[in-house]
Amino acid sequence: MSRNNYAIGIVFLIAGAVILLGKLGLFAFIGTNFWPLFVLIPGILLHVLFFGRILPTVALIPGAILTVSALIFFFCIAFGWHHMQVLWPLLVFGGAVGLYEYHLFEMSHPKVPLTAAIILALVSISFFVIMLFWGWGLYLIAAALIVVGAWLVAGRRTRW
């Protein structure tokens, strides 16, 4: 047999294996469960390239946003996408992490990114708390208000 026949045989073997794996659902499984890797890998790569002194410090901002977003996506794939109705403020938190990393690793330590990171983090945490209290949490707030009101009223009577 000539070398051409070996090369063509190997191509046929690889093509057959790819088709078989595709028919068995391997690629669909990988596509539906591991697609956030296409978001996570660039985020980590931006960090690696920065720490390898290839990219400037500003590359940490999109790197952190991509990394945090990918971690949230992996969590939602594992535990259900219905959690995204509560976790979406963490996407904003990714921007805060990126700005904080920029402030931390930039040689001049600029204050504007730090201030923006703190504001974004506070906004994210506020939205996160609101999302937690939006459903059943409103009952807790109502009960707490009733308890505080009753305590104030009962405390008033003992002072008279």
DSSP file (Angstrom, degrees, kcal/mol; ACC not computed):
  #  RESIDUE AA STRUCTURE BP1 BP2  ACC     N-H-->O    O-->H-N    N-H-->O    O-->H-N    TCO  KAPPA ALPHA  PHI   PSI    X-CA   Y-CA   Z-CA
    1    1 A M              0   0    0      0, 0.0     2,-0.1     0, 0.0     0, 0.0   0.000 360.0 360.0 360.0 145.2    0.0    0.0    0.0
    2    2 A S     >  -     0   0    0      1,-0.1     4,-1.4     4,-0.0     3,-0.3  -0.381 360.0-106.3 -86.8 169.3    1.2    3.5   -0.7
    3    3 A R  H  > S+     0   0    0      1,-0.2     4,-2.2     2,-0.2     5,-0.2   0.824 117.7  61.8 -64.0 -32.1    1.4    6.3    1.7
    4    4 A N  H  > S+     0   0    0      1,-0.2     4,-2.6     2,-0.2    -1,-0.2   0.888 100.7  53.0 -61.6 -40.0   -1.6    7.9    0.2
    5    5 A N  H  > S+     0   0    0     -3,-0.3     4,-2.4     2,-0.2    -1,-0.2   0.893 108.5  50.0 -65.4 -38.8   -3.8    5.0    1.1
    6    6 A Y  H  X S+     0   0    0     -4,-1.4     4,-2.4     2,-0.2    -2,-0.2   0.934 112.0  47.6 -63.3 -45.4   -2.7    5.2    4.7
    7    7 A A  H  X S+     0   0    0     -4,-2.2     4,-2.1     1,-0.2    -2,-0.2   0.915 113.7  47.0 -63.2 -43.2   -3.4    8.9    4.9
    8    8 A I  H  X S+     0   0    0     -4,-2.6     4,-2.4     1,-0.2    -1,-0.2   0.888 111.3  52.6 -66.5 -38.2   -6.9    8.4    3.3
    9    9 A G  H  X S+     0   0    0     -4,-2.4     4,-2.4    -5,-0.2    -2,-0.2   0.903 109.1  48.8 -63.1 -41.4   -7.6    5.5    5.6
   10   10 A I  H  X S+     0   0    0     -4,-2.4     4,-2.5     2,-0.2     5,-0.2   0.901 110.2  51.4 -65.5 -40.8   -6.7    7.6    8.7
   11   11 A V  H  X S+     0   0    0     -4,-2.1     4,-2.6     2,-0.2    -2,-0.2   0.917 110.8  48.6 -61.4 -43.7   -9.0   10.4    7.4
   12   12 A F  H  X S+     0   0    0     -4,-2.4     4,-2.7     2,-0.2    -2,-0.2   0.907 110.9  50.7 -63.6 -41.5  -11.8    7.9    6.9
   13   13 A L  H  X S+     0   0    0     -4,-2.4     4,-2.3     2,-0.2    -2,-0.2   0.928 113.2  44.8 -61.2 -45.5  -11.3    6.5   10.5
   14   14 A I  H  X S+     0   0    0     -4,-2.5     4,-2.5     2,-0.2    -2,-0.2   0.913 113.9  49.6 -65.8 -42.8  -11.4   10.0   12.0
   15   15 A A  H  X S+     0   0    0     -4,-2.6     4,-2.4    -5,-0.2    -2,-0.2   0.916 112.0  48.3 -63.5 -42.9  -14.4   11.0   10.0
   16   16 A G  H  X S+     0   0    0     -4,-2.7     4,-2.6     2,-0.2    -1,-0.2   0.902 111.8  49.3 -64.1 -40.7  -16.3    7.9   11.0
   17   17 A A  H  X S+     0   0    0     -4,-2.3     4,-2.7     2,-0.2     5,-0.2   0.903 111.5  49.3 -65.9 -40.6  -15.4    8.4   14.7
   18   18 A V  H  X S+     0   0    0     -4,-2.5     4,-2.2     2,-0.2    -2,-0.2   0.923 112.8  47.0 -64.0 -44.1  -16.6   12.0   14.6
   19   19 A I  H  X S+     0   0    0     -4,-2.4     4,-2.4     2,-0.2    -2,-0.2   0.923 113.4  48.8 -63.5 -44.0  -19.8   11.0   12.9
   20   20 A L  H  X S+     0   0    0     -4,-2.6     4,-1.9     1,-0.2    -2,-0.2   0.927 112.2  47.4 -62.7 -45.9  -20.4    8.2   15.4
   21   21 A L  H  <>S+     0   0    0     -4,-2.7     5,-2.1     1,-0.2     6,-0.5   0.869 111.9  51.8 -63.6 -35.6  -19.7   10.4   18.4
   22   22 A G  H ><5S+     0   0    0     -4,-2.2     3,-0.9    -5,-0.2     6,-0.2   0.901 109.5  48.5 -66.2 -41.0  -22.0   13.1   16.9
   23   23 A K  H 3<5S+     0   0    0     -4,-2.4    -2,-0.2     1,-0.2    -1,-0.2   0.811 107.0  56.8 -69.2 -29.6  -24.8   10.5   16.5
   24   24 A L  T 3<5S-     0   0    0     -4,-1.9    -1,-0.2    -5,-0.2    -2,-0.2   0.568 118.4-113.0 -77.7  -8.6  -24.3    9.3   20.1
   25   25 A G  T <>5S+     0   0    0     -3,-0.9     4,-2.3    -4,-0.4    -3,-0.2   0.584  76.5 130.3  92.1  11.2  -24.9   12.9   21.3
   26   26 A L  H  ><S+     0   0    0     -5,-2.1     4,-2.5     1,-0.2     5,-0.2   0.932  76.1  45.2 -63.9 -45.3  -21.4   13.6   22.6
   27   27 A F  H  > S+     0   0    0     -6,-0.5     4,-2.5     1,-0.2    -1,-0.2   0.857 112.6  51.2 -70.3 -34.0  -21.1   17.0   20.8
   28   28 A A  H  > S+     0   0    0     -6,-0.2     4,-2.3     2,-0.2    -1,-0.2   0.904 110.9  49.4 -65.9 -40.6  -24.6   18.0   21.8
   29   29 A F  H  X S+     0   0    0     -4,-2.3     4,-1.9     2,-0.2     5,-0.3   0.930 113.5  45.4 -62.8 -45.8  -23.8   17.2   25.4
   30   30 A I  H  X S+     0   0    0     -4,-2.5     4,-2.4     1,-0.2    -2,-0.2   0.909 113.4  50.9 -64.4 -41.5  -20.6   19.2   25.3
   31   31 A G  H  < S+     0   0    0     -4,-2.5     4,-0.4     1,-0.2    -1,-0.2   0.863 115.1  41.1 -65.9 -36.9  -22.3   22.1   23.5
   32   32 A T  H  < S+     0   0    0     -4,-2.3    -1,-0.2    -5,-0.1    -2,-0.2   0.767 126.2  31.4 -84.4 -24.4  -25.1   22.3   26.0
   33   33 A N  H  < S+     0   0    0     -4,-1.9    -2,-0.2    -5,-0.2    -3,-0.2   0.698 124.9  35.8-106.6 -22.6  -23.1   21.8   29.2
   34   34 A F  S >< S+     0   0    0     -4,-2.4     3,-1.7    -5,-0.3     4,-0.3   0.224  75.6 110.3-120.2  15.3  -19.7   23.3   28.5
   35   35 A W  T >   +     0   0    0     -4,-0.4     3,-2.1     1,-0.3     4,-0.3   0.807  68.2  71.1 -62.7 -28.2  -20.4   26.3   26.3
   36   36 A P  T >> S+     0   0    0      0, 0.0     4,-3.0     0, 0.0     3,-1.4   0.697  80.3  76.7 -63.5 -12.3  -19.3   28.7   29.1
   37   37 A L  H <> S+     0   0    0     -3,-1.7     4,-2.6     1,-0.3    -2,-0.2   0.834  85.6  61.8 -61.1 -29.4  -15.8   27.5   28.5
   38   38 A F  H <4 S+     0   0    0     -3,-2.1    -1,-0.3    -4,-0.3    -3,-0.1   0.650 112.9  36.6 -70.8 -13.5  -15.9   29.8   25.5
   39   39 A V  H <> S+     0   0    0     -3,-1.4     4,-1.3    -4,-0.3    -2,-0.2   0.752 118.4  48.9 -99.9 -39.0  -16.4   32.7   27.9
   40   40 A L  H  X S+     0   0    0     -4,-3.0     4,-2.7     2,-0.2     5,-0.3   0.908 105.1  56.4 -70.4 -43.6  -14.2   31.4   30.7
   41   41 A I  H  X S+     0   0    0     -4,-2.6     4,-2.7     1,-0.2    -1,-0.2   0.916 108.0  46.4 -61.6 -46.0  -11.1   30.6   28.7
   42   42 A P  H  > S+     0   0    0      0, 0.0     4,-2.3     0, 0.0    -1,-0.2   0.895 112.5  52.6 -62.9 -35.4  -10.7   34.2   27.2
   43   43 A G  H  X S+     0   0    0     -4,-1.3     4,-1.4     2,-0.2    -2,-0.2   0.933 114.0  41.0 -63.8 -45.2  -11.2   35.6   30.6
   44   44 A I  H  X S+     0   0    0     -4,-2.7     4,-2.7     1,-0.2    -1,-0.2   0.884 112.5  56.3 -68.7 -37.6   -8.5   33.5   32.1
   45   45 A L  H  X S+     0   0    0     -4,-2.7     4,-2.8    -5,-0.3     5,-0.2   0.887 103.9  53.3 -61.7 -39.3   -6.3   34.1   29.1
   46   46 A L  H  X S+     0   0    0     -4,-2.3     4,-1.8     2,-0.2    -1,-0.2   0.898 110.9  47.2 -62.9 -38.8   -6.6   37.8   29.5
   47   47 A H  H  X S+     0   0    0     -4,-1.4     4,-2.8     2,-0.2     5,-0.2   0.928 112.6  48.6 -66.5 -44.0   -5.4   37.4   33.1
   48   48 A V  H  X S+     0   0    0     -4,-2.7     4,-1.5     1,-0.2    -2,-0.2   0.909 111.3  49.9 -62.8 -42.1   -2.5   35.1   32.1
   49   49 A L  H  <>S+     0   0    0     -4,-2.8     5,-2.9     2,-0.2     6,-1.4   0.849 111.7  49.2 -67.9 -32.6   -1.4   37.5   29.3
   50   50 A F  H ><5S+     0   0    0     -4,-1.8     3,-2.1     4,-0.2    -2,-0.2   0.956 112.6  45.6 -67.7 -48.9   -1.4   40.4   31.8
   51   51 A F  H 3<5S+     0   0    0     -4,-2.8    -2,-0.2     1,-0.3    -1,-0.2   0.718 108.4  58.4 -69.8 -17.8    0.6   38.5   34.4
   52   52 A G  T 3<5S-     0   0    0     -4,-1.5    -1,-0.3    -5,-0.2    -2,-0.2   0.338 116.8-118.6 -86.1   6.5    2.9   37.4   31.6
   53   53 A R  T < 5S+     0   0    0     -3,-2.1    -3,-0.2     2,-0.1    -2,-0.1   0.802  86.1 111.4  62.0  33.5    3.5   41.1   31.0
   54   54 A I  S   <S+     0   0    0     -5,-2.9    -4,-0.2    -6,-0.1    -5,-0.1   0.785  72.1  42.4-100.6 -38.0    2.1   40.9   27.4
   55   55 A L  S    S-     0   0    0     -6,-1.4    -2,-0.1    -9,-0.2    -1,-0.1  -0.756  88.1-107.5-108.6 155.7   -1.1   42.9   27.9
   56   56 A P    >   -     0   0    0      0, 0.0     3,-1.6     0, 0.0     4,-0.2  -0.220  38.7 -97.7 -74.8 173.0   -1.6   46.2   29.7
   57   57 A T  G >  S+     0   0    0      1,-0.3     3,-2.2     2,-0.2     4,-0.3   0.791 116.1  72.1 -62.2 -31.1   -3.5   46.4   33.0
   58   58 A V  G >  S+     0   0    0      1,-0.3     3,-1.1     2,-0.2    -1,-0.3   0.699  81.8  73.8 -62.4 -18.1   -6.7   47.5   31.4
   59   59 A A  G <> S+     0   0    0     -3,-1.6     4,-1.5     1,-0.2    -1,-0.3   0.681  82.0  71.2 -68.1 -17.1   -7.1   43.9   30.1
   60   60 A L  H <> S+     0   0    0     -3,-2.2     4,-2.5    -4,-0.2    -1,-0.2   0.796  87.4  64.2 -69.7 -26.8   -8.0   42.8   33.6
   61   61 A I  H <> S+     0   0    0     -3,-1.1     4,-2.0    -4,-0.3    37,-0.2   0.977 109.7  34.2 -65.4 -56.4  -11.4   44.5   33.4
   62   62 A P  H  > S+     0   0    0      0, 0.0     4,-2.6     0, 0.0     5,-0.2   0.842 116.0  59.9 -67.2 -27.9  -12.9   42.4   30.5
   63   63 A G  H  X S+     0   0    0     -4,-1.5     4,-2.1     2,-0.2    -2,-0.2   0.923 108.0  42.9 -62.1 -43.6  -11.0   39.4   31.9
   64   64 A A  H  X S+     0   0    0     -4,-2.5     4,-2.7     2,-0.2     5,-0.3   0.896 113.2  52.3 -69.4 -39.9  -12.8   39.7   35.3
   65   65 A I  H  X S+     0   0    0     -4,-2.0     4,-2.2    -5,-0.2    -2,-0.2   0.935 113.0  44.5 -61.7 -45.5  -16.2   40.3   33.6
   66   66 A L  H  X S+     0   0    0     -4,-2.6     4,-2.3     2,-0.2    -1,-0.2   0.901 114.7  48.8 -65.6 -41.4  -15.8   37.2   31.4
   67   67 A T  H  X S+     0   0    0     -4,-2.1     4,-2.1    -5,-0.2    -2,-0.2   0.943 113.7  44.4 -66.7 -48.3  -14.5   35.0   34.2
   68   68 A V  H  X S+     0   0    0     -4,-2.7     4,-2.0     1,-0.2    -1,-0.2   0.912 114.2  50.9 -63.1 -41.9  -17.3   36.0   36.7
   69   69 A S  H  X S+     0   0    0     -4,-2.2     4,-2.4    -5,-0.3    -1,-0.2   0.916 109.3  50.3 -61.9 -43.3  -19.9   35.6   34.0
   70   70 A A  H  X S+     0   0    0     -4,-2.3     4,-2.6     1,-0.2    -1,-0.2   0.889 108.7  51.9 -63.5 -39.3  -18.7   32.2   33.0
   71   71 A L  H  X S+     0   0    0     -4,-2.1     4,-2.1     2,-0.2    -1,-0.2   0.893 110.2  48.9 -64.8 -38.5  -18.8   31.0   36.6
   72   72 A I  H  X S+     0   0    0     -4,-2.0     4,-2.3     2,-0.2    -2,-0.2   0.908 110.9  50.8 -65.2 -41.1  -22.4   32.2   37.0
   73   73 A F  H  X S+     0   0    0     -4,-2.4     4,-2.3     2,-0.2    -2,-0.2   0.908 109.0  50.5 -64.3 -42.0  -23.3   30.4   33.7
   74   74 A F  H  X S+     0   0    0     -4,-2.6     4,-2.2     2,-0.2    -1,-0.2   0.909 109.8  51.3 -61.7 -41.1  -21.7   27.2   35.0
   75   75 A F  H  X S+     0   0    0     -4,-2.1     4,-2.7     1,-0.2     5,-0.3   0.921 110.8  48.2 -60.8 -43.5  -23.7   27.5   38.2
   76   76 A C  H  X S+     0   0    0     -4,-2.3     4,-1.9     1,-0.2    -1,-0.2   0.852 110.2  51.3 -68.6 -34.0  -26.9   27.9   36.3
   77   77 A I  H  < S+     0   0    0     -4,-2.3    -1,-0.2     2,-0.2    -2,-0.2   0.909 115.7  42.5 -66.0 -40.6  -26.2   25.0   34.0
   78   78 A A  H  < S+     0   0    0     -4,-2.2    -2,-0.2    -5,-0.2    -1,-0.2   0.886 130.7  21.7 -74.0 -39.3  -25.5   22.8   37.1
   79   79 A F  H  < S-     0   0    0     -4,-2.7    -3,-0.2     1,-0.2    -2,-0.2   0.447 120.5 -78.3-115.5  -1.4  -28.4   23.9   39.3
   80   80 A G    ><  -     0   0    0     -4,-1.9     3,-1.2    -5,-0.3    -1,-0.2   0.039  27.2-107.5 113.7 140.7  -30.9   25.4   36.9
   81   81 A W  G >  S+     0   0    0      1,-0.3     3,-1.6     2,-0.2     4,-0.3   0.605 104.9  81.3 -75.4 -11.5  -31.4   28.6   34.9
   82   82 A H  G >  S+     0   0    0      1,-0.3     3,-1.0     2,-0.2    -1,-0.3   0.726  81.3  67.6 -66.3 -18.4  -34.2   29.7   37.2
   83   83 A H  G X> S+     0   0    0     -3,-1.2     4,-2.2     1,-0.2     3,-1.7   0.692  80.4  77.9 -71.9 -17.7  -31.5   30.9   39.6
   84   84 A M  H <> S+     0   0    0     -3,-1.6     4,-1.4     1,-0.3    -1,-0.2   0.763  78.9  69.8 -64.9 -23.1  -30.5   33.6   37.1
   85   85 A Q  H <4 S+     0   0    0     -3,-1.0    -1,-0.3    -4,-0.3    -2,-0.2   0.735 113.9  28.3 -66.1 -19.2  -33.5   35.7   38.3
   86   86 A V  H <4 S+     0   0    0     -3,-1.7    -2,-0.2    -4,-0.2    -1,-0.2   0.702 120.7  53.1-105.9 -30.7  -31.7   36.2   41.6
   87   87 A L  H >< S+     0   0    0     -4,-2.2     3,-2.2     1,-0.2     4,-0.4   0.554  76.3  96.8 -86.5  -8.2  -28.0   35.9   40.4
   88   88 A W  T >X S+     0   0    0     -4,-1.4     3,-1.7     1,-0.3     4,-0.7   0.801  73.8  65.7 -58.3 -29.3  -28.1   38.5   37.6
   89   89 A P  H 3> S+     0   0    0      0, 0.0     4,-1.6     0, 0.0     3,-0.4   0.767  88.7  69.1 -63.4 -19.6  -26.7   41.3   39.9
   90   90 A L  H <> S+     0   0    0     -3,-2.2     4,-1.3     1,-0.2    -2,-0.2   0.745  88.1  64.3 -68.7 -21.1  -23.5   39.2   40.0
   91   91 A L  H <> S+     0   0    0     -3,-1.7     4,-0.8    -4,-0.4    -1,-0.2   0.899 104.2  45.8 -65.2 -39.4  -22.9   40.1   36.4
   92   92 A V  H >X S+     0   0    0     -4,-0.7     4,-1.3    -3,-0.4     3,-0.7   0.864 106.5  60.0 -66.9 -36.0  -22.6   43.7   37.4
   93   93 A F  H 3X S+     0   0    0     -4,-1.6     4,-2.4     1,-0.2    -1,-0.2   0.808  94.4  64.3 -62.5 -29.8  -20.3   42.6   40.2
   94   94 A G  H 3X S+     0   0    0     -4,-1.3     4,-2.2     1,-0.2    -1,-0.2   0.879 100.7  50.9 -60.3 -38.2  -18.0   41.2   37.6
   95   95 A G  H <X S+     0   0    0     -4,-0.8     4,-2.4    -3,-0.7    -1,-0.2   0.887 108.6  51.4 -65.1 -38.3  -17.4   44.7   36.4
   96   96 A A  H  X S+     0   0    0     -4,-1.3     4,-2.3     2,-0.2    -2,-0.2   0.902 109.3  50.3 -64.7 -40.8  -16.7   45.8   39.9
   97   97 A V  H  X S+     0   0    0     -4,-2.4     4,-2.6     2,-0.2    -2,-0.2   0.921 110.7  49.8 -62.7 -43.5  -14.1   43.0   40.3
   98   98 A G  H  X S+     0   0    0     -4,-2.2     4,-2.2     1,-0.2    -2,-0.2   0.910 111.7  47.0 -62.5 -43.2  -12.5   44.0   37.0
   99   99 A L  H  X S+     0   0    0     -4,-2.4     4,-2.4     2,-0.2    -1,-0.2   0.879 111.9  51.1 -66.9 -36.8  -12.2   47.7   38.0
  100  100 A Y  H  X S+     0   0    0     -4,-2.3     4,-2.7     2,-0.2    -2,-0.2   0.917 109.6  49.8 -66.3 -41.7  -10.8   46.7   41.4
  101  101 A E  H  X S+     0   0    0     -4,-2.6     4,-2.5     2,-0.2     5,-0.3   0.906 109.7  52.4 -61.5 -40.0   -8.2   44.5   39.8
  102  102 A Y  H  X S+     0   0    0     -4,-2.2     4,-1.7     1,-0.2    -2,-0.2   0.936 112.1  44.9 -61.0 -46.0   -7.3   47.4   37.5
  103  103 A H  H  < S+     0   0    0     -4,-2.4    -2,-0.2     1,-0.2    -1,-0.2   0.902 114.7  49.8 -62.4 -40.7   -6.9   49.7   40.5
  104  104 A L  H  < S+     0   0    0     -4,-2.7    -2,-0.2     1,-0.2    -1,-0.2   0.885 119.7  32.7 -68.1 -40.6   -4.9   47.0   42.4
  105  105 A F  H  < S+     0   0    0     -4,-2.5     2,-0.3    -5,-0.2    -1,-0.2   0.564  90.6 102.6-100.7  -9.5   -2.4   46.2   39.7
  106  106 A E  S >< S-     0   0    0     -4,-1.7     3,-1.1    -5,-0.3    -4,-0.0  -0.579  74.0-131.5 -72.6 137.1   -2.0   49.5   37.9
  107  107 A M  T 3  S+     0   0    0     -2,-0.3    -1,-0.1     1,-0.3    -4,-0.0   0.840 105.1  45.9 -61.3 -36.0    1.3   51.1   39.0
  108  108 A S  T 3  S-     0   0    0     -3,-0.0    -1,-0.3     2,-0.0    -5,-0.1   0.548  98.1-138.7 -85.9  -6.3   -0.3   54.5   39.8
  109  109 A H    <   -     0   0    0     -3,-1.1    -6,-0.1    -7,-0.2    -2,-0.1   0.952  23.0-147.4  47.4  64.8   -3.2   53.0   41.7
  110  110 A P     >  -     0   0    0      0, 0.0     4,-0.7     0, 0.0    -1,-0.1  -0.299   8.8-146.6 -65.3 145.9   -5.8   55.4   40.2
  111  111 A K  H  > S+     0   0    0      2,-0.2     4,-2.7     1,-0.2     5,-0.2   0.762  87.5  69.4 -84.8 -27.0   -8.7   56.3   42.5
  112  112 A V  H  > S+     0   0    0      1,-0.2     4,-2.7     2,-0.2     5,-0.2   0.932 100.8  45.9 -63.1 -46.8  -11.5   56.6   39.9
  113  113 A P  H  > S+     0   0    0      0, 0.0     4,-2.5     0, 0.0    -1,-0.2   0.878 112.9  51.9 -63.2 -34.1  -11.6   52.9   39.1
  114  114 A L  H  X S+     0   0    0     -4,-0.7     4,-2.4     2,-0.2    -2,-0.2   0.929 111.2  46.4 -65.3 -44.0  -11.6   52.1   42.8
  115  115 A T  H  X S+     0   0    0     -4,-2.7     4,-2.4     1,-0.2    -1,-0.2   0.924 114.1  47.9 -62.9 -44.0  -14.5   54.5   43.4
  116  116 A A  H  X S+     0   0    0     -4,-2.7     4,-2.8    -5,-0.2    -2,-0.2   0.880 110.8  52.2 -64.1 -37.7  -16.4   53.1   40.4
  117  117 A A  H  X S+     0   0    0     -4,-2.5     4,-2.5    -5,-0.2    -2,-0.2   0.911 110.4  47.7 -64.9 -42.3  -15.7   49.5   41.6
  118  118 A I  H  X S+     0   0    0     -4,-2.4     4,-2.5     2,-0.2    -2,-0.2   0.922 113.3  47.9 -65.2 -43.1  -17.1   50.3   45.1
  119  119 A I  H  X S+     0   0    0     -4,-2.4     4,-2.5     2,-0.2    -2,-0.2   0.937 113.5  47.1 -63.3 -46.3  -20.2   52.0   43.5
  120  120 A L  H  X S+     0   0    0     -4,-2.8     4,-2.6     1,-0.2    -1,-0.2   0.891 112.2  50.6 -62.7 -38.9  -20.8   49.0   41.2
  121  121 A A  H  X S+     0   0    0     -4,-2.5     4,-2.8     2,-0.2    -1,-0.2   0.920 111.6  47.4 -65.3 -42.8  -20.3   46.6   44.0
  122  122 A L  H  X S+     0   0    0     -4,-2.5     4,-2.4     2,-0.2    -2,-0.2   0.894 113.2  48.4 -65.3 -39.8  -22.8   48.4   46.2
  123  123 A V  H  X S+     0   0    0     -4,-2.5     4,-2.6     2,-0.2     5,-0.2   0.925 113.2  48.3 -64.0 -44.0  -25.3   48.6   43.4
  124  124 A S  H  X S+     0   0    0     -4,-2.6     4,-2.4     2,-0.2    -2,-0.2   0.927 113.1  46.4 -62.6 -45.9  -24.8   44.9   42.7
  125  125 A I  H  X S+     0   0    0     -4,-2.8     4,-2.6     2,-0.2    -1,-0.2   0.895 112.0  52.2 -65.1 -39.0  -25.2   44.0   46.4
  126  126 A S  H  X S+     0   0    0     -4,-2.4     4,-2.5     2,-0.2    -2,-0.2   0.941 112.0  44.9 -61.8 -47.1  -28.3   46.2   46.7
  127  127 A F  H  X S+     0   0    0     -4,-2.6     4,-2.6     1,-0.2    -2,-0.2   0.883 112.0  53.7 -63.9 -37.0  -29.9   44.6   43.7
  128  128 A F  H  X S+     0   0    0     -4,-2.4     4,-2.0    -5,-0.2    -2,-0.2   0.923 110.3  45.9 -63.7 -44.2  -28.9   41.1   45.0
  129  129 A V  H  X S+     0   0    0     -4,-2.6     4,-2.3     2,-0.2    -2,-0.2   0.907 112.3  51.5 -64.8 -41.7  -30.6   41.9   48.3
  130  130 A I  H  X S+     0   0    0     -4,-2.5     4,-1.1     1,-0.2    -2,-0.2   0.914 109.6  50.0 -61.1 -42.2  -33.7   43.2   46.6
  131  131 A M  H  X S+     0   0    0     -4,-2.6     4,-0.5     1,-0.2    -1,-0.2   0.871 110.5  50.0 -65.5 -35.7  -33.9   40.1   44.5
  132  132 A L  H  <>S+     0   0    0     -4,-2.0     5,-0.6     1,-0.2     3,-0.3   0.893 117.1  40.1 -67.4 -38.7  -33.6   37.9   47.5
  133  133 A F  I  <>S+     0   0    0     -4,-2.3     5,-0.6     1,-0.2    -1,-0.2   0.534  92.9  88.7 -87.3  -5.7  -36.4   39.8   49.3
  134  134 A W  I  <5S+     0   0    0     -4,-1.1    -1,-0.2     3,-0.2    -2,-0.1   0.889  98.3  24.7 -63.3 -41.5  -38.6   40.2   46.3
  135  135 A G  I ><5S-     0   0    0     -4,-0.5     3,-0.9    -3,-0.3     4,-0.4   0.828 142.2  -3.4 -87.7 -97.7  -40.5   37.0   46.7
  136  136 A W  I >>5S+     0   0    0      1,-0.2     4,-1.0    -4,-0.2     3,-0.8   0.688 120.6  76.1 -73.1 -19.2  -40.8   35.5   50.2
  137  137 A G  I 3><S+     0   0    0     -5,-0.6     4,-2.3     1,-0.2    -1,-0.2   0.775  82.5  65.9 -66.4 -26.5  -38.5   38.2   51.7
  138  138 A L  H <><S+     0   0    0     -3,-0.9     4,-2.5    -5,-0.6    -1,-0.2   0.857  98.5  54.1 -63.3 -33.2  -41.4   40.8   51.6
  139  139 A Y  H <> S+     0   0    0     -3,-0.8     4,-2.6    -4,-0.4    -1,-0.2   0.887 107.6  50.2 -65.2 -38.1  -43.1   38.7   54.2
  140  140 A L  H  X S+     0   0    0     -4,-1.0     4,-2.5     2,-0.2    -2,-0.2   0.901 110.5  48.9 -66.1 -40.1  -40.1   38.8   56.4
  141  141 A I  H  X S+     0   0    0     -4,-2.3     4,-2.4     2,-0.2    -2,-0.2   0.927 112.1  48.8 -64.6 -43.8  -39.9   42.6   56.0
  142  142 A A  H  X S+     0   0    0     -4,-2.5     4,-2.2     1,-0.2    -2,-0.2   0.922 112.5  48.0 -61.8 -43.9  -43.6   42.9   56.8
  143  143 A A  H  X S+     0   0    0     -4,-2.6     4,-2.5     1,-0.2    -1,-0.2   0.901 111.2  50.8 -64.0 -40.6  -43.2   40.7   59.9
  144  144 A A  H  X S+     0   0    0     -4,-2.5     4,-2.6     2,-0.2     5,-0.2   0.900 110.0  49.9 -64.3 -40.3  -40.1   42.7   61.0
  145  145 A L  H  X S+     0   0    0     -4,-2.4     4,-2.6     2,-0.2    -1,-0.2   0.898 110.9  49.5 -64.5 -39.8  -42.1   45.9   60.7
  146  146 A I  H  X S+     0   0    0     -4,-2.2     4,-2.7     2,-0.2    -2,-0.2   0.923 112.2  47.7 -64.4 -43.7  -44.9   44.5   62.7
  147  147 A V  H  X S+     0   0    0     -4,-2.5     4,-2.4     2,-0.2    -2,-0.2   0.927 113.9  46.5 -64.0 -45.0  -42.6   43.3   65.5
  148  148 A V  H  X S+     0   0    0     -4,-2.6     4,-2.3     2,-0.2    -2,-0.2   0.916 113.9  49.0 -64.6 -42.4  -40.8   46.6   65.6
  149  149 A G  H  X S+     0   0    0     -4,-2.6     4,-2.5    -5,-0.2    -2,-0.2   0.915 112.0  48.0 -62.9 -43.1  -44.1   48.5   65.6
  150  150 A A  H  X S+     0   0    0     -4,-2.7     4,-2.9     1,-0.2     5,-0.2   0.893 111.5  50.8 -65.0 -38.9  -45.5   46.3   68.4
  151  151 A W  H  X S+     0   0    0     -4,-2.4     4,-2.3    -5,-0.2    -2,-0.2   0.899 111.3  48.1 -65.2 -40.0  -42.3   46.8   70.4
  152  152 A L  H  X S+     0   0    0     -4,-2.3     4,-1.6     2,-0.2    -2,-0.2   0.913 114.5  45.9 -66.4 -42.0  -42.5   50.6   70.0
  153  153 A V  H  X S+     0   0    0     -4,-2.5     4,-1.4     2,-0.2    -2,-0.2   0.936 115.8  45.3 -66.6 -45.8  -46.1   50.6   71.0
  154  154 A A  H  X S+     0   0    0     -4,-2.9     4,-1.2     1,-0.2    -2,-0.2   0.856 111.7  52.6 -67.0 -35.2  -45.6   48.3   74.0
  155  155 A G  H  X S+     0   0    0     -4,-2.3     4,-0.8    -5,-0.2    -1,-0.2   0.821 104.6  57.1 -68.3 -31.8  -42.5   50.2   75.1
  156  156 A R  H >X S+     0   0    0     -4,-1.6     4,-1.0     1,-0.2     3,-0.6   0.892 102.9  54.1 -65.8 -41.4  -44.5   53.5   75.0
  157  157 A R  H 3< S+     0   0    0     -4,-1.4     3,-0.5     1,-0.2    -1,-0.2   0.862 104.0  54.0 -65.3 -36.1  -47.1   52.1   77.5
  158  158 A T  H 3< S+     0   0    0     -4,-1.2    -1,-0.2     1,-0.2    -2,-0.2   0.770 105.1  55.3 -71.7 -22.6  -44.5   51.2   80.1
  159  159 A R  H <<        0   0    0     -4,-0.8    -1,-0.2    -3,-0.6    -2,-0.2   0.744 360.0 360.0 -79.0 -23.6  -43.1   54.7   80.0
  160  160 A W     <        0   0    0     -4,-1.0    -1,-0.2    -3,-0.5    -2,-0.2   0.522 360.0 360.0 -73.4 360.0  -46.4   56.4   80.8
